[in-house]
Amino acid sequence: MIKHTLSINTNEHTAFHDITKEIQDLISKNNIKEGIAIIRTLHTTSSICISENEEGLIKDKINFLKLIIPEDNHYNHDTRPIPEADKYKRKNAFSHLRALLLGSEATISVENNKLSLGQWQSIFFVELDGPRDNRKIEVLVR
């Protein structure tokens, strides 16, 4: 079993970051022949998902999230007092709701030292409340 934490800095408010190579490299480096890889975000305003890495489709996904969970709605979470410790001081209920919709983890089998992904599948860390520094992604392979 291996457990590893990836760290990522994000530059945009909403973005899909392909992390497939980093996870495959971890499996190859540790010579994992067969098993299960569990990839999860350690944040409530980000997600992990499997999807196609095509620029137009990524833009469509971002537009879809904005359409079904708009930023300018009147969310209860945004009426709370923002703690002094929150250096970002932003209203982000919509980011939490988008993360709820997308999910926080993915489980993928490993066969012959490779992630068992379909031809067009990639693993994404989805930033929903950026830009942010030091976002954590936990990878567990058994």
Backbone hydrogen bonds, N-H to C=O, Kabsch-Sander energy under -0.5 kcal/mol:
donor,donor_aa,acceptor,acceptor_aa,energy
2,I,141,V,-2.4
4,H,139,V,-2.7
6,L,4,H,-0.5
6,L,137,I,-3.2
8,I,135,R,-2.2
10,T,132,R,-3.3
15,A,127,E,-1.9
17,H,15,A,-0.6
17,H,125,F,-2.9
18,D,16,F,-0.6
19,I,17,H,-0.6
19,I,123,I,-2.7
20,T,123,I,-0.7
23,I,19,I,-1.8
24,Q,20,T,-2.8
25,D,21,K,-2.9
26,L,22,E,-1.6
27,I,23,I,-2.0
28,S,24,Q,-2.7
29,K,25,D,-2.9
30,N,26,L,-1.6
31,N,28,S,-1.3
32,I,27,I,-2.2
33,K,31,N,-0.8
35,G,110,V,-1.9
37,A,108,I,-3.4
38,I,36,I,-0.5
38,I,140,L,-3.3
39,I,37,A,-0.5
39,I,106,A,-2.9
40,R,138,E,-2.5
41,T,104,S,-2.3
42,L,136,K,-2.1
46,S,43,H,-0.7
47,S,126,V,-1.9
48,I,103,G,-1.2
49,C,124,F,-2.0
51,S,122,S,-2.1
54,E,52,E,-1.2
58,I,54,E,-2.5
59,K,55,E,-2.0
60,D,56,G,-2.1
61,K,57,L,-2.4
62,I,58,I,-2.2
63,N,59,K,-2.4
64,F,60,D,-2.5
65,L,61,K,-2.4
66,K,62,I,-2.1
67,L,63,N,-2.0
68,I,64,F,-2.5
69,I,65,L,-2.2
73,N,70,P,-0.7
75,Y,73,N,-1.1
78,D,75,Y,-0.7
79,T,76,N,-1.9
80,R,77,H,-1.0
86,D,83,P,-1.6
87,K,85,A,-1.2
89,K,86,D,-0.6
92,N,90,R,-0.5
95,S,92,N,-0.6
96,H,92,N,-1.7
97,L,93,A,-2.3
98,R,94,F,-2.3
99,A,95,S,-2.0
100,L,96,H,-2.0
101,L,97,L,-1.8
102,L,98,R,-2.0
103,G,99,A,-2.8
106,A,39,I,-2.4
108,I,37,A,-2.8
110,V,35,G,-2.9
111,E,114,K,-2.6
112,N,33,K,-0.5
113,N,33,K,-2.0
114,K,111,E,-1.4
116,S,109,S,-2.9
117,L,115,L,-1.7
121,Q,118,G,-1.5
122,S,51,S,-2.2
124,F,49,C,-3.2
125,F,17,H,-2.7
126,V,47,S,-3.2
126,V,124,F,-0.6
127,E,15,A,-2.6
127,E,125,F,-0.7
128,L,45,T,-1.5
130,G,13,H,-2.2
135,R,8,I,-3.1
137,I,6,L,-2.5
138,E,40,R,-2.8
139,V,4,H,-3.3
140,L,38,I,-2.6
141,V,2,I,-2.6
142,R,36,I,-2.4
